[in-house]
Amino acid sequence: MHGYATGEDDGVTAAPGGLLDLLQVAAVVLDGDGRIVLWSPEAVQLLGYRAGEALGHGADELLVSPDNRQRARELFAQVRSGARWAGVFPLQHRDGTERPVEFRTMRLRDAHGQVHLLGLAADATTVRRVERDLALSHSLVRQTPVGIAVFDNDLRWAGVNPALERINGLPEEAVLGRRIREMLPGLDVEAIESRMRLVLASGKPLLDQQTIGRTPADTEDRAYSESYHRIEDAQGRVLGLAMAVIDVSERQQAATEVSQAREHLAVIADAGMRIGTTLDLQQTARELADVAVPTLADLAAVDILEAVVAHGTTAVVTGDAQAEFRALAVAAGYLTDAIHAADPVGELATYGPTRIITQCVREARPILVERVDSAMMRRLARDSHAAQTLRVAGVHSYLAVPLMARGEVLGTLSLYRTINTRSFDEHDRILAAELAARAAICVDNARLYGRERTAALTLQRSLLPRTPVHHEGLDVAARYLPALSEVGGDWYDVLPLSRGRTGLIVGDVMGKGVQAAAIMGQLSTATRALARLDPPPAELLGHLDDIAGALGDAIATCVYAVCDPRRGSCELSSAGHLPPVMIRPDGRADLLEIPGGVPLGVGGVPFATLRQELPPGSLLALYTDGLVESRSQPIDTGLDTMTRLLQGPPHSLERTSDMLLSALRPEPDDDVALLLVRTRT
């Protein structure tokens, strides 16, 4: 009987391309007598015998060791009689070694009815390894929490694992043969299929691609991380695409929360730098509004209770009472007409009990309106026109936060979102509340400062003399200009004395606020009482020094002059004060250096007196350091400037006073007291 070899007789085979090729399954056919009649190339690979060496030989003699031949003949007889047998049997390799071979055998009949035996054989070790790998792969795919899908070259599902069934909310049989766009329209299918086509074309994997959307298993959007790999066989033929999907919503949420926390801290840090740079109430409100946009809101408004603005006090809004507010600041993150819907800055507004802003101060808690509908818009806007403006601008979410400090409600911060499509949420409420709490301290400091400044200024003005009247032989002009920040203890006075003489005093109490104004009042009152006794200037300063020493830590400087127009002279004594300026009739201006003199309250040092001629037409200027000294300019520069300004042809005292203040201190950062006296000609 002739034998045949399938494929190449030299054992040369085509490149492997599938599972059978990986197993190298050999086909061997025996005739009814057990002789080899067919011998495949894989048999050459498995046992080493070429076809010419195997064909026609008895399989038991060629391939089975003597110890196993009896068992081989028994199995051959079973299969020849029609039974099937599968298992591992040791065969001899051409090199003399014995190898375990996995068999599947069956009986065949040819066209003549002759019996043949087909044996399909593979290396048992290779079979076990492939079985193990397949079992492991199957276990991993079925049990992994990672969703895995296989797609064909037309981007149609070829298989999904249980994890992806859970993620999709769809069983495998529902998606097989379908495309993603057909089954999961809630995802960004254009982006997903674009990535799939790219990987199929390039062969390069795409890892950790982000998709936001929802599947039938979701009730809200979730975040997914997808990785794509092209599937190829061993010959490089593209079979399709594999996708691994992980639900990273929790990770995305954690990353979002970390990002929000960083943004939160950045806003708070920015607020700490930008809010409260001054003690001006309106400036503080403006700084708060500017910090809130555009980071937290598209539009922000700061409204302060009128009692805080007008009186420096607080007010409690209860029950059905209305609330009076003063709009102090409005800011927008972009050009918008919505800014005109807010109450105009500086104007007083009265809000009814149903307004959200009134509810906010009444209940002393934030009011968050996630979605603003028509009914809610009427509670936000001051009138129907403002409501329409806000509606057209796209206001869709609102947040009102009370400005609270030291347990008192001072006003509100109102926040609106228009172009930012995200509604206010709990994170925004927490951030806005913290921002408002920090700003409220600054607002309250400005309120307390304003109240103290008003009290100090009221006290100081009440103690200063009225506009000086004309005195014998003298024309007098005076100015007092309080500092823009804290009020100090500057003062002046013009005192009528006997024999046609006039006493002039200008002084400055060290310190600021009500305490400095109170000390100034005591020294001013003492000066008036002492001047009635008509002592010489040095003696009067000596008494004031004793009085200042009895006031505790009170320190003050002053210069006291007694002018006698009848004699054309003036006597001056100084307690550590800046030198007066003397402008002679010919226009020359000089500083009068008064010898000695320490500030009042130091004690123990006698005061000296300077006698100065005062011819008709002479001008004497007494002033405090606020006129000639500033943070950006040394005092010597101010003295030189003032002396230069006073030189030249004379002008009226009122005009000269205004000229000095305008040129030297248009916006004083310290109190200014100025006293000008000119002898008549």
C-alpha positions in Angstrom: 0.0 0.0 0.0 1.4 3.3 -1.0 1.8 6.0 1.7 1.4 9.7 1.4 3.0 12.8 3.0 0.8 15.9 3.3 2.5 19.2 2.7 6.3 19.5 2.2 8.2 16.3 2.7 11.2 18.1 4.3 9.2 19.3 7.3 9.1 22.9 6.1 5.7 24.4 7.1 4.0 27.7 6.6 4.2 30.3 9.2 1.9 29.7 12.2 -1.3 31.6 12.2 -3.8 30.0 14.6 -4.4 27.8 17.6 -3.8 24.6 15.7 -0.6 25.9 14.3 0.4 26.9 17.8 -0.2 23.3 19.0 1.5 21.9 15.9 -1.2 19.2 15.6 0.1 16.2 13.6 -2.1 14.0 11.5 -1.1 10.3 11.1 -3.1 7.6 9.3 -2.6 3.9 9.8 -4.0 1.1 7.6 -5.8 -1.8 9.0 -2.5 -3.6 9.7 -1.0 -0.7 11.7 1.3 0.5 8.9 1.8 4.3 8.4 0.1 5.4 5.2 -0.2 9.2 5.8 2.4 11.4 7.6 1.9 15.2 7.9 4.6 17.8 8.1 3.6 18.4 11.8 4.4 14.8 12.4 7.9 15.5 11.2 8.1 18.4 13.7 6.7 16.3 16.5 8.7 13.0 16.1 11.6 13.9 13.8 11.0 11.2 11.1 10.7 12.5 7.6 7.8 11.1 5.5 10.1 8.8 3.6 11.4 7.3 6.8 7.9 6.7 8.3 5.6 5.7 5.5 5.0 2.0 5.1 6.5 1.2 8.5 4.5 -0.3 11.4 3.7 2.3 13.8 4.3 0.1 16.8 7.8 -0.9 15.6 8.9 2.6 14.6 7.3 4.8 17.2 6.7 2.7 20.4 9.3 1.4 22.7 9.3 -2.4 23.4 7.9 -1.8 26.9 4.8 0.0 25.5 4.1 -2.0 22.4 1.6 -4.4 23.9 -0.4 -1.5 25.3 -0.2 0.2 21.9 -1.5 -2.9 20.0 -4.4 -3.2 22.5 -5.4 0.4 21.9 -5.0 0.0 18.1 -7.4 -3.0 18.2 -10.0 -1.0 20.2 -10.0 1.8 17.7 -10.0 -0.5 14.7 -13.1 -2.1 16.2 -14.9 1.3 16.2 -14.0 2.7 19.7 -12.5 6.1 20.1 -9.6 6.8 22.4 -8.1 10.0 23.7 -5.2 10.4 26.0 -1.5 10.7 26.5 0.8 8.0 25.1 4.6 8.0 25.0 6.2 7.8 21.5 9.8 7.5 20.5 11.4 10.5 18.8 13.9 9.9 16.0 16.7 11.1 18.3 15.9 8.1 20.7 14.1 10.1 23.4 10.6 9.3 24.5 8.0 12.0 24.5 4.5 12.3 25.9 2.0 12.8 23.1 -1.6 13.9 23.4 -3.9 11.8 21.1 -7.3 11.9 19.6 -8.0 8.8 17.5 -10.9 7.5 15.4 -11.7 4.8 12.8 -12.1 5.8 9.2 -13.2 3.8 6.1 -12.2 4.6 2.5 -14.3 4.3 -0.6 -13.5 0.5 -0.8 -14.6 -0.1 2.8 -11.1 -0.5 4.0 -10.5 0.4 7.7 -8.0 3.1 8.5 -7.1 4.8 11.8 -6.7 8.6 12.1 -4.6 9.9 14.9 -4.4 13.6 15.7 -1.4 14.2 17.9 0.4 17.1 19.7 3.1 17.4 22.2 1.4 16.9 25.6 3.6 19.5 27.3 2.5 22.1 24.7 -1.1 21.1 25.1 -1.0 21.5 28.9 0.7 24.9 28.6 -1.9 26.1 26.1 -4.7 24.8 28.2 -3.3 26.6 31.2 -2.9 29.8 29.3 -6.4 29.6 27.9 -7.9 28.9 31.4 -5.9 31.8 32.9 -7.0 34.1 30.1 -10.6 33.1 30.4 -10.5 33.5 34.2 -8.9 36.9 34.0 -11.4 38.1 31.3 -14.4 36.8 33.1 -13.5 37.8 36.6 -11.6 41.1 36.2 -13.4 44.2 37.3 -12.0 45.9 34.1 -14.6 46.0 31.3 -13.2 44.2 28.2 -14.6 44.3 24.7 -13.5 42.9 21.4 -14.5 44.5 18.1 -14.1 43.4 14.6 -12.6 45.5 11.8 -16.0 47.1 11.2 -16.1 48.3 14.8 -18.8 45.9 15.7 -18.9 44.1 19.0 -17.5 40.6 18.9 -17.5 40.0 22.6 -17.8 41.6 26.0 -16.9 40.3 29.5 -19.2 40.4 32.5 -17.6 43.6 33.9 -18.4 45.5 30.7 -22.0 44.1 30.8 -22.4 45.7 34.2 -20.8 49.0 33.1 -23.0 49.1 29.9 -26.1 47.8 31.6 -26.5 45.5 28.5 -26.0 41.8 28.2 -23.5 40.5 25.6 -26.1 39.0 23.3 -27.7 42.5 23.0 -24.6 44.1 21.6 -22.9 41.4 19.5 -22.7 42.5 15.9 -23.8 46.1 16.8 -21.8 49.3 16.9 -21.3 51.5 20.0 -23.3 54.4 18.5 -26.4 52.1 18.2 -26.3 50.9 21.8 -24.7 53.6 23.9 -25.8 57.0 22.5 -25.2 58.7 25.8 -21.4 58.5 25.3 -19.2 60.6 23.0 -19.4 57.9 20.3 -17.7 60.1 17.7 -14.6 60.4 19.8 -14.6 56.8 20.8 -15.0 55.5 17.2 -12.4 58.0 16.0 -9.9 56.5 18.5 -10.8 52.9 17.4 -10.2 53.7 13.8 -6.9 55.4 14.6 -5.7 52.3 16.5 -6.8 49.9 13.8 -5.0 52.0 11.2 -1.7 52.7 13.1 -1.4 49.7 15.3 -0.3 51.9 18.2 -2.2 51.5 21.4 -4.1 54.4 23.0 -4.1 54.4 26.8 -6.2 56.1 29.5 -8.5 58.0 27.1 -11.2 59.9 29.1 -14.9 59.8 28.3 -17.7 61.5 30.2 -21.2 60.2 29.6 -23.8 57.7 30.7 -24.8 54.2 29.7 -28.2 52.4 30.3 -26.7 51.4 33.7 -26.3 55.0 34.8 -28.7 57.7 36.0 -26.1 60.5 35.8 -22.9 61.1 33.9 -19.8 59.1 34.9 -16.2 59.2 33.9 -14.5 56.3 32.1 -10.9 55.5 31.2 -10.5 53.5 28.0 -7.4 51.8 26.5 -7.4 50.5 22.9 -5.2 47.8 21.4 -5.2 46.3 17.9 -5.5 42.5 17.8 -3.3 40.6 15.2 -2.7 37.0 14.6 0.8 35.5 14.5 1.2 36.4 10.9 0.3 40.1 11.5 -3.1 39.9 10.1 -5.5 42.4 11.8 -8.3 40.6 13.5 -10.0 43.5 15.2 -9.6 45.7 18.3 -9.7 45.2 22.1 -10.9 47.8 24.5 -10.4 47.9 28.2 -12.8 50.2 30.2 -12.5 51.3 33.8 -15.1 53.4 35.6 -12.9 56.2 37.1 -15.8 58.4 38.4 -14.5 58.2 42.0 -11.0 59.0 40.9 -12.3 61.8 38.8 -14.4 63.1 41.7 -11.4 62.9 44.0 -9.2 64.8 41.5 -12.0 67.4 41.1 -12.2 67.8 44.8 -8.4 68.2 45.1 -8.6 70.8 42.3 -11.4 72.6 44.0 -9.6 72.5 47.3 -6.5 74.1 45.6 -8.7 76.7 43.9 -10.5 77.3 47.3 -7.1 77.9 49.0 -6.0 80.1 46.1 -9.1 82.3 46.4 -8.8 82.6 50.1 -5.1 83.5 49.8 -6.0 86.0 47.2 -8.7 87.5 49.4 -6.2 87.8 52.3 -4.0 89.8 50.1 -6.6 92.0 48.3 -9.3 92.6 50.9 -8.9 95.0 53.7 -6.0 97.1 52.3 -7.6 100.2 53.8 -10.1 101.0 56.6 -12.4 102.6 54.1 -15.8 100.8 54.0 -16.6 101.2 50.4 -13.1 100.3 49.3 -13.3 97.1 51.3 -16.6 96.2 49.7 -15.2 96.9 46.2 -12.2 94.6 47.0 -14.6 91.8 48.1 -16.6 92.1 44.8 -13.4 92.1 42.7 -12.1 88.9 44.4 -15.4 87.1 43.8 -15.4 87.5 40.0 -14.8 85.7 37.8 -13.4 82.8 40.0 -16.5 82.3 42.0 -19.2 84.2 40.1 -19.9 86.1 36.9 -21.5 88.9 38.8 -21.1 90.0 42.4 -22.7 92.7 44.5 -22.0 93.9 48.1 -24.8 95.5 50.0 -24.3 96.8 53.6 -27.0 97.5 56.1 -27.7 101.2 56.2 -27.2 101.3 60.0 -23.6 100.1 59.5 -22.9 102.7 56.8 -24.7 105.7 58.3 -24.2 105.2 62.0 -21.5 102.6 62.4 -24.0 100.5 64.3 -25.6 97.1 63.6 -29.3 96.4 63.0 -31.3 93.2 63.5 -33.9 92.3 60.8 -36.8 90.3 62.3 -40.2 89.0 61.3 -41.8 90.8 58.4 -39.6 93.9 58.8 -38.1 95.5 55.7 -34.3 95.9 55.5 -32.4 99.0 54.4 -29.2 98.5 52.5 -26.6 100.7 50.9 -25.2 99.2 47.7 -21.4 99.7 48.0 -19.9 97.6 45.2 -20.8 95.7 42.0 -18.4 93.8 39.8 -18.7 91.6 36.7 -16.2 89.2 35.2 -17.1 90.3 31.7 -19.0 93.1 29.9 -22.6 92.6 30.6 -25.8 94.6 31.0 -26.6 92.5 34.1 -24.4 94.9 36.1 -27.1 97.6 35.6 -29.7 95.3 37.2 -27.9 95.5 40.5 -28.7 98.4 42.8 -26.7 101.5 41.9 -23.6 101.9 44.0 -24.1 104.5 46.7 -27.9 104.4 46.6 -30.2 103.4 49.5 -32.5 100.5 48.8 -35.3 99.1 50.9 -36.1 95.4 50.5 -39.2 93.7 51.6 -39.3 90.6 53.8 -39.7 88.2 50.8 -36.6 89.3 49.0 -33.8 86.7 49.2 -31.3 89.3 50.4 -33.6 90.2 53.3 -34.1 86.6 54.1 -30.3 86.1 54.1 -29.7 88.8 56.8 -32.8 87.9 58.8 -31.8 84.2 59.1 -28.1 85.0 59.1 -27.3 82.1 56.8 -26.4 81.6 53.1 -29.3 81.2 50.6 -28.4 79.0 47.6 -30.7 79.0 44.6 -29.4 76.2 42.3 -31.8 77.0 39.5 -33.4 80.4 39.1 -36.9 80.3 37.7 -39.3 83.2 36.9 -40.8 83.2 40.4 -37.4 83.2 42.0 -36.1 85.9 39.7 -38.8 88.3 41.0 -37.4 87.7 44.5 -33.8 88.5 43.4 -34.4 91.6 41.3 -35.3 95.0 42.6 -38.1 95.5 39.9 -39.5 93.9 36.8 -37.1 95.7 34.5 -34.1 94.4 36.5 -35.6 90.9 36.4 -35.8 91.1 32.6 -32.2 92.3 32.4 -31.0 89.4 34.5 -33.1 86.9 32.6 -31.7 88.2 29.2 -28.1 88.1 30.6 -28.6 84.4 31.4 -28.7 84.4 35.2 -29.5 80.8 36.1 -28.0 80.3 39.6 -27.7 82.6 42.6 -26.0 82.6 46.0 -26.5 85.1 48.8 -24.1 85.0 51.8 -24.4 87.1 54.9 -21.4 89.2 56.0 -21.1 88.4 59.7 -18.5 89.5 62.1 -18.4 89.2 65.9 -21.9 87.7 65.8 -23.5 90.6 64.0 -24.9 90.7 60.4 -23.4 93.6 58.5 -24.7 93.0 55.0 -24.6 90.5 52.1 -22.5 89.2 49.3 -24.7 88.4 46.3 -23.3 86.1 43.6 -24.8 85.4 40.1 -23.8 82.9 37.4 -24.6 83.6 33.8 -22.0 82.4 31.3 -20.6 79.9 33.7 -23.1 77.0 33.0 -22.4 75.2 36.3 -24.9 75.9 39.0 -23.7 76.9 42.5 -23.3 73.9 44.7 -22.3 73.1 48.3 -18.6 73.6 47.5 -19.3 77.1 46.2 -21.4 77.8 49.3 -18.6 76.8 51.6 -16.1 78.9 49.7 -18.4 81.9 49.5 -19.1 81.6 53.2 -15.4 81.6 54.1 -14.7 84.4 51.7 -17.6 86.4 53.3 -16.4 85.7 56.8 -12.9 87.0 56.1 -14.2 90.0 54.3 -16.8 90.7 57.1 -14.0 91.1 59.6 -12.5 93.8 57.3 -15.9 95.4 56.9 -16.4 95.4 60.6 -13.0 96.8 61.2 -13.8 99.6 58.7 -17.1 100.1 60.5 -15.5 100.4 63.9 -12.8 102.6 62.6 -15.3 104.8 60.9 -17.3 105.1 64.1 -14.2 105.9 66.1 -12.9 108.3 63.4 -16.3 110.1 63.4 -16.3 110.3 67.2 -12.7 111.6 67.2 -13.4 114.1 64.4 -16.6 115.3 66.1 -14.7 115.8 69.4 -11.8 117.5 67.8 -13.9 119.9 65.7 -16.0 120.7 68.8 -12.8 121.7 70.6 -11.3 123.8 67.8 -12.2 127.5 67.8 -14.7 128.8 65.3 -13.4 130.7 62.3 -11.1 133.3 63.9 -12.6 136.8 64.1 -10.4 139.9 63.4 -8.1 140.8 66.2 -6.5 144.2 66.8 -3.9 144.9 64.2 -4.0 141.4 62.8 -5.7 139.5 60.0 -6.1 135.8 60.8 -6.9 132.6 58.7 -6.9 129.0 59.9 -7.4 125.6 58.4 -7.9 122.2 59.9 -7.7 119.2 57.5 -8.3 115.7 59.0 -6.3 112.7 57.7 -8.0 110.4 55.2 -7.2 107.5 57.5 -7.0 108.1 61.3 -7.8 111.4 62.9 -5.0 112.7 65.1 -4.6 115.3 67.8 -3.7 118.5 65.9 -5.2 121.8 67.1 -4.8 125.5 66.9 -6.3 128.5 68.8 -6.3 132.3 68.6 -6.5 133.9 72.1 -7.3 137.6 72.8 -4.9 139.0 75.4 -4.6 142.3 77.2 -3.2 145.5 75.8 -4.2 144.7 72.2 -2.1 141.5 72.1 -3.1 138.2 70.6 -1.9 134.7 71.6 -1.4 132.1 68.9 -0.9 128.3 69.4 -0.6 125.3 67.1 0.0 121.9 68.6 0.1 118.2 67.8 -0.7 115.4 70.2 1.2 112.1 69.5 -1.2 109.3 68.7 -4.4 108.8 66.8 -8.1 108.5 67.4 -10.4 109.4 70.3 -7.6 109.3 72.9 -5.4 111.8 71.0 -8.4 114.0 70.5 -9.3 113.9 74.2 -5.8 114.8 75.2 -5.8 117.6 72.7 -9.0 118.9 74.2 -7.5 119.0 77.7 -4.4 120.8 76.5 -6.5 123.2 74.5 -8.8 124.0 77.4 -5.8 124.4 79.7 -4.1 126.8 77.2 -7.2 129.0 77.2 -7.4 129.1 80.9 -3.7 129.8 81.3 -3.7 132.5 78.6 -6.3 134.5 80.7 -3.6 134.9 83.3 -1.3 136.5 80.6 1.9 134.6 81.4 5.0 134.8 79.1 5.1 132.1 76.4 7.8 130.1 78.1 6.0 130.1 81.4 2.7 129.0 79.7 4.5 126.1 78.1 6.0 125.1 81.4 2.5 124.8 82.9 1.3 122.8 79.9 4.2 120.5 80.4 3.2 119.8 83.9 -0.4 119.2 82.8 0.7 116.8 80.0 2.9 114.9 82.5 -0.1 114.4 84.8 -2.1 112.9 81.9 0.0 109.7 81.8 1.7 108.9 78.5 0.6 112.1 76.8 3.2 113.7 74.6 2.6 116.7 72.5 4.5 119.4 70.6 3.3 123.0 70.2 4.5 126.5 69.5 3.0 129.5 71.4 3.4 133.0 70.1 2.2 136.4 71.6 1.9 139.0 69.0 1.9 142.7 69.9 1.0 144.7 66.7 1.3 148.1 68.7 4.9 147.4 69.4 5.6 145.5 66.1 7.0 142.5 67.9 6.2 138.9 68.7 7.5 136.5 71.4 7.6 132.8 70.6 8.3 129.6 72.6 8.4 126.0 71.2 7.8 122.7 72.8 9.7 120.5 70.3 7.5 121.8 67.4 8.4 122.7 63.9 9.7 126.3 63.4 7.2 128.9 62.2 7.8 130.7 58.9 8.2 134.5 58.9 7.4 136.3 55.7 8.7 139.8 55.7 7.0 142.8 54.0 9.5 142.5 51.1 8.4 138.9 50.4 11.5 137.2 52.0 10.5 134.0 53.9 12.6 132.5 56.7 12.2 129.7 59.3 12.3 131.0 62.8 14.6 128.8 64.8 13.4 128.9 68.4 16.1 127.8 70.8 15.6 124.7 73.1 12.3 123.1 73.9 11.3 119.5 74.3 7.8 118.1 73.8 5.2 118.6 76.4 5.0 115.7 78.9 8.8 115.1 78.9 9.3 117.5 81.8 12.5 118.8 83.5 13.6 121.1 80.7 13.0 124.8 80.7 11.5 126.5 77.6 13.3 129.4 75.9 11.7 132.5 74.2 12.5 134.1 70.9 11.7 137.8 70.4 11.0 138.7 66.8 10.3 142.0 65.2 6.9 142.0 63.4 6.7 145.1 61.2 3.4 145.9 59.4 2.7 143.7 56.5 4.6 140.7 58.0 3.1 137.2 57.8 3.6 134.5 60.4 2.8 130.9 59.5 2.3 128.3 62.3 1.5 124.6 61.2 1.7 121.0 62.2 4.0 118.3 60.6 1.1 116.9 58.5 1.5 119.8 56.1 5.2 119.2 55.3 5.9 115.6 56.0 4.7 112.4 54.3 5.8 108.8 53.9 7.2 109.6 50.5 8.8 112.9 51.3 11.2 113.9 54.1 10.3 116.8 56.3 13.2 119.0 55.1 11.9 118.8 51.5 8.4 119.9 52.7 9.8 122.8 54.7 11.8 124.1 51.7 8.7 123.8 49.5 6.5 125.6 51.9 9.1 128.4 52.4 9.4 128.8 48.6 5.6 128.9 48.2 5.2 131.7 50.8 7.8 133.9 49.2 6.9 136.7 46.8 4.1 139.2 46.6 1.4 138.9 49.2 -2.0 137.4 48.6 -5.1 137.2 50.8 -4.7 134.8 53.7 -7.6 132.7 52.5 -6.0 132.2 49.1 -2.6 131.5 50.7 -4.1 128.9 53.0 -5.8 127.1 50.1 -2.7 127.3 48.0 -0.5 125.7 50.7 -3.0 122.8 51.3 -3.5 122.2 47.6 0.2 122.1 46.9 1.5 120.3 49.9 -1.3 118.0 51.0 -4.1 117.4 48.5 -4.8 114.1 50.3 -3.2 114.2 53.7 -2.2 111.0 55.4 -1.9 112.9 58.7 -3.9 115.7 60.3 -3.0 119.3 59.2 -3.4 122.4 61.3 -2.5 125.7 59.7 -2.6 129.2 61.2 -1.7 132.4 59.2 -1.4 135.8 60.8 -0.6 139.1 59.0 0.0 142.5 60.7 -2.0 145.2 59.2 -0.2 148.1 57.5 
